[in-house]
Amino acid sequence: MLTEQEKARIRKTAVKAGYCITLQTMKRYFQQHRRARETGDAHTQEKIEYHLTYLNFHHERGLLMTGQYDKLQEVIKNW
């Protein structure tokens, strides 16, 4: 579970970036999430998922949560 301090840091990062996320950052998140899932690092997964939810990337977050990383590549090709 994320602490309030971690949530505040994620929100601050989102505000600083203008509530946007670059394609490179999204790809990096996918890789980090996959690696975290493989190693059992639930905390990192939760941080990435929280950030995507805060930015209203609910579809992408859902794909990450279910481990559909191949489908994510198709989604971001259409950006």
C-alpha positions in Angstrom: 0.0 0.0 0.0 1.3 3.4 -0.9 1.8 6.0 1.8 0.3 9.4 1.6 3.8 10.8 1.0 4.3 8.6 -2.0 0.9 9.5 -3.4 1.6 13.2 -3.0 5.0 12.8 -4.7 3.3 11.1 -7.7 0.6 13.8 -7.9 3.3 16.5 -7.7 5.2 14.8 -10.6 2.0 14.7 -12.6 1.3 18.4 -12.0 4.8 19.3 -12.9 4.6 17.4 -16.2 1.3 19.2 -17.0 -0.8 16.0 -16.4 0.9 14.5 -19.4 3.0 11.5 -20.0 5.5 10.9 -22.9 5.6 7.9 -25.0 9.1 7.1 -23.7 7.9 7.3 -20.1 4.9 5.0 -20.9 7.2 2.4 -22.5 9.5 2.7 -19.5 6.6 2.1 -17.1 5.5 -1.0 -19.1 9.0 -2.4 -18.8 9.3 -1.5 -15.1 5.9 -3.0 -14.4 6.7 -6.2 -16.2 10.0 -6.6 -14.4 8.3 -5.8 -11.0 5.6 -8.5 -11.7 8.3 -11.0 -12.6 10.2 -10.3 -9.4 7.1 -10.0 -7.2 7.6 -6.3 -6.4 4.0 -5.3 -5.7 5.0 -1.9 -4.4 6.5 -0.7 -7.7 3.5 -2.1 -9.6 1.2 -0.1 -7.3 3.1 3.1 -7.8 3.0 2.8 -11.6 -0.7 1.9 -11.5 -1.5 4.8 -9.2 0.3 7.3 -11.5 -1.6 6.0 -14.6 -4.9 6.2 -12.7 -4.2 9.7 -11.6 -3.6 10.7 -15.2 -6.8 8.9 -16.3 -5.0 6.2 -18.2 -7.5 3.6 -16.9 -7.4 1.3 -19.9 -3.6 1.1 -19.9 -3.6 0.5 -16.1 -6.1 -2.3 -16.5 -3.9 -4.0 -19.1 -0.9 -3.7 -16.8 -2.8 -5.1 -13.9 -3.8 -8.2 -15.9 -0.4 -8.6 -17.4 -1.4 -8.0 -21.0 1.9 -6.3 -22.0 1.6 -7.4 -25.7 -1.7 -5.6 -26.0 -0.2 -2.5 -24.5 2.2 -2.3 -27.3 -0.7 -2.2 -29.7 -2.5 0.5 -27.7 0.5 2.9 -27.6 1.2 2.5 -31.4 -2.1 4.4 -31.9 -1.0 7.4 -29.8 
